[in-house]
Amino acid sequence: MDDRGHPWSGAAFTIRAVAEPDLIPISKASSEFRLSRSVIFKYLQQGKLQRWQKMGDQRTFIDRQELKRLLQPRIKGRPD
């Protein structure tokens, strides 16, 4: 805290540009990627996908790019 009471004064910050997620509802992700809704919910429960919600909307959304990466083929024996 500095002499004016600002707790972050003098602290070093790194600012990165982060792409806004391409959010789609689970129903659309299910049809687009030909996955059952239960598989998508399993990925959410396992922490493999992040759950998003929009203000005023009760639906659950996921990031399209995150799901694409999760479904990419992997070389056997390599860690995730």
MIDOSE-1310 file (N, C-alpha, C; in nm, 2 decimals, decimal comma, always signed):
residues 80
mddr	+0,08/-0,12/+0,00/+0,00/+0,00/+0,00/+0,09/+0,12/+0,00; +0,06/+0,22/-0,09/+0,14/+0,34/-0,09/+0,09/+0,44/+0,01; +0,15/+0,56/+0,01/+0,11/+0,66/+0,11/-0,03/+0,72/+0,08; -0,09/+0,70/-0,04/-0,22/+0,74/-0,07/-0,33/+0,63/-0,04
ghpw	-0,28/+0,52/+0,00/-0,37/+0,41/+0,03/-0,41/+0,32/-0,09; -0,33/+0,33/-0,20/-0,35/+0,24/-0,31/-0,27/+0,11/-0,29; -0,34/+0,00/-0,28/-0,27/-0,13/-0,25/-0,19/-0,18/-0,37; -0,22/-0,14/-0,49/-0,14/-0,19/-0,60/-0,04/-0,09/-0,66
sgaa	-0,02/+0,02/-0,59/+0,07/+0,11/-0,65/+0,21/+0,05/-0,65; +0,28/+0,07/-0,76/+0,41/+0,02/-0,78/+0,42/-0,13/-0,82; +0,30/-0,20/-0,82/+0,30/-0,34/-0,86/+0,32/-0,35/-1,01; +0,39/-0,46/-1,05/+0,41/-0,48/-1,20/+0,29/-0,57/-1,25
ftir	+0,23/-0,52/-1,36/+0,12/-0,60/-1,42/+0,16/-0,63/-1,56; +0,12/-0,74/-1,61/+0,13/-0,78/-1,75/-0,01/-0,79/-1,81; -0,03/-0,72/-1,91/-0,16/-0,72/-1,98/-0,15/-0,79/-2,11; -0,23/-0,89/-2,13/-0,23/-0,97/-2,25/-0,36/-0,96/-2,32
avae	-0,35/-0,96/-2,45/-0,48/-0,95/-2,53/-0,53/-1,10/-2,54; -0,65/-1,12/-2,50/-0,71/-1,25/-2,49/-0,83/-1,25/-2,59; -0,84/-1,34/-2,68/-0,95/-1,35/-2,77/-1,08/-1,38/-2,69; -1,18/-1,32/-2,73/-1,31/-1,34/-2,67/-1,36/-1,48/-2,71
pdli	-1,41/-1,56/-2,62/-1,45/-1,70/-2,65/-1,57/-1,70/-2,75; -1,57/-1,80/-2,83/-1,68/-1,82/-2,93/-1,78/-1,91/-2,86; -1,87/-1,85/-2,79/-1,96/-1,93/-2,71/-2,08/-1,98/-2,79; -2,11/-2,11/-2,77/-2,23/-2,17/-2,83/-2,30/-2,25/-2,72
pisk	-2,44/-2,25/-2,73/-2,51/-2,34/-2,64/-2,49/-2,48/-2,66; -2,50/-2,56/-2,55/-2,48/-2,70/-2,56/-2,56/-2,77/-2,67; -2,68/-2,73/-2,69/-2,76/-2,79/-2,79/-2,70/-2,78/-2,93; -2,65/-2,66/-2,96/-2,58/-2,63/-3,09/-2,45/-2,71/-3,10
asse	-2,38/-2,71/-2,99/-2,25/-2,79/-2,99/-2,28/-2,94/-3,01; -2,38/-2,99/-2,95/-2,42/-3,13/-2,97/-2,44/-3,16/-3,12; -2,52/-3,08/-3,18/-2,55/-3,11/-3,32/-2,43/-3,08/-3,41; -2,36/-2,97/-3,39/-2,25/-2,93/-3,47/-2,13/-3,03/-3,47
frls	-2,11/-3,09/-3,35/-1,99/-3,18/-3,33/-2,04/-3,32/-3,33; -2,17/-3,35/-3,35/-2,23/-3,48/-3,35/-2,19/-3,56/-3,22; -2,21/-3,49/-3,11/-2,19/-3,55/-2,97/-2,32/-3,55/-2,90; -2,34/-3,64/-2,81/-2,46/-3,64/-2,73/-2,44/-3,53/-2,62
rsvi	-2,55/-3,48/-2,58/-2,55/-3,38/-2,47/-2,48/-3,44/-2,34; -2,51/-3,56/-2,32/-2,45/-3,63/-2,20/-2,30/-3,63/-2,21; -2,24/-3,65/-2,32/-2,09/-3,65/-2,34/-2,04/-3,51/-2,31; -2,11/-3,41/-2,36/-2,06/-3,27/-2,33/-2,07/-3,24/-2,18
fkyl	-2,18/-3,28/-2,12/-2,20/-3,26/-1,97/-2,09/-3,34/-1,90; -2,05/-3,45/-1,95/-1,95/-3,53/-1,88/-1,81/-3,45/-1,89; -1,78/-3,40/-2,01/-1,66/-3,32/-2,02/-1,66/-3,20/-1,93; -1,78/-3,14/-1,91/-1,79/-3,02/-1,81/-1,77/-3,07/-1,67
qqgk	-1,83/-3,18/-1,63/-1,81/-3,24/-1,50/-1,67/-3,28/-1,47; -1,60/-3,33/-1,57/-1,46/-3,37/-1,56/-1,36/-3,25/-1,56; -1,41/-3,13/-1,59/-1,33/-3,02/-1,60/-1,25/-3,00/-1,73; -1,29/-3,08/-1,83/-1,23/-3,07/-1,96/-1,28/-2,96/-2,04
lqrw	-1,40/-2,91/-2,01/-1,45/-2,79/-2,07/-1,49/-2,69/-1,97; -1,49/-2,56/-2,00/-1,53/-2,46/-1,91/-1,68/-2,42/-1,93; -1,76/-2,41/-1,83/-1,90/-2,37/-1,84/-1,91/-2,22/-1,84; -1,99/-2,17/-1,93/-2,02/-2,03/-1,94/-2,17/-2,00/-1,93
qkmg	-2,20/-1,89/-1,88/-2,34/-1,84/-1,88/-2,34/-1,69/-1,91; -2,45/-1,65/-1,98/-2,47/-1,51/-2,02/-2,57/-1,45/-1,93; -2,56/-1,32/-1,90/-2,65/-1,26/-1,81/-2,79/-1,27/-1,88; -2,89/-1,30/-1,80/-3,03/-1,31/-1,84/-3,06/-1,43/-1,93
dqrt	-2,97/-1,53/-1,94/-2,99/-1,65/-2,02/-2,96/-1,77/-1,93; -3,05/-1,86/-1,92/-3,03/-1,98/-1,83/-2,95/-2,09/-1,89; -2,93/-2,08/-2,02/-2,86/-2,19/-2,09/-2,71/-2,19/-2,05; -2,66/-2,31/-2,07/-2,51/-2,33/-2,05/-2,44/-2,32/-2,19
fidr	-2,33/-2,24/-2,19/-2,26/-2,23/-2,31/-2,12/-2,28/-2,29; -2,06/-2,32/-2,41/-1,92/-2,37/-2,41/-1,85/-2,30/-2,52; -1,72/-2,29/-2,51/-1,63/-2,23/-2,61/-1,61/-2,33/-2,72; -1,65/-2,29/-2,84/-1,64/-2,37/-2,96/-1,50/-2,42/-2,98
qelk	-1,40/-2,33/-2,97/-1,26/-2,36/-3,00/-1,21/-2,45/-2,89; -1,25/-2,44/-2,77/-1,21/-2,53/-2,66/-1,26/-2,67/-2,69; -1,38/-2,69/-2,74/-1,43/-2,82/-2,77/-1,36/-2,88/-2,89; -1,33/-2,79/-2,99/-1,25/-2,84/-3,11/-1,12/-2,90/-3,07
rllq	-1,05/-2,82/-2,98/-0,92/-2,87/-2,93/-0,93/-3,00/-2,85; -1,04/-3,01/-2,77/-1,06/-3,13/-2,70/-1,08/-3,26/-2,79; -1,14/-3,23/-2,90/-1,17/-3,34/-2,99/-1,06/-3,37/-3,09; -0,96/-3,29/-3,09/-0,84/-3,32/-3,19/-0,78/-3,45/-3,16
prik	-0,75/-3,53/-3,26/-0,68/-3,66/-3,24/-0,54/-3,63/-3,18; -0,51/-3,72/-3,09/-0,38/-3,71/-3,02/-0,29/-3,83/-3,05; -0,16/-3,81/-3,04/-0,07/-3,92/-3,07/-0,07/-4,01/-2,94; -0,09/-4,14/-2,96/-0,09/-4,23/-2,85/+0,04/-4,23/-2,77
grpd	+0,02/-4,22/-2,64/+0,13/-4,22/-2,55/+0,18/-4,08/-2,51; +0,13/-3,98/-2,58/+0,17/-3,84/-2,54/+0,07/-3,79/-2,44; +0,12/-3,72/-2,34/+0,03/-3,66/-2,24/-0,06/-3,55/-2,30; -0,18/-3,53/-2,24/-0,27/-3,43/-2,28/-0,21/-3,29/-2,26
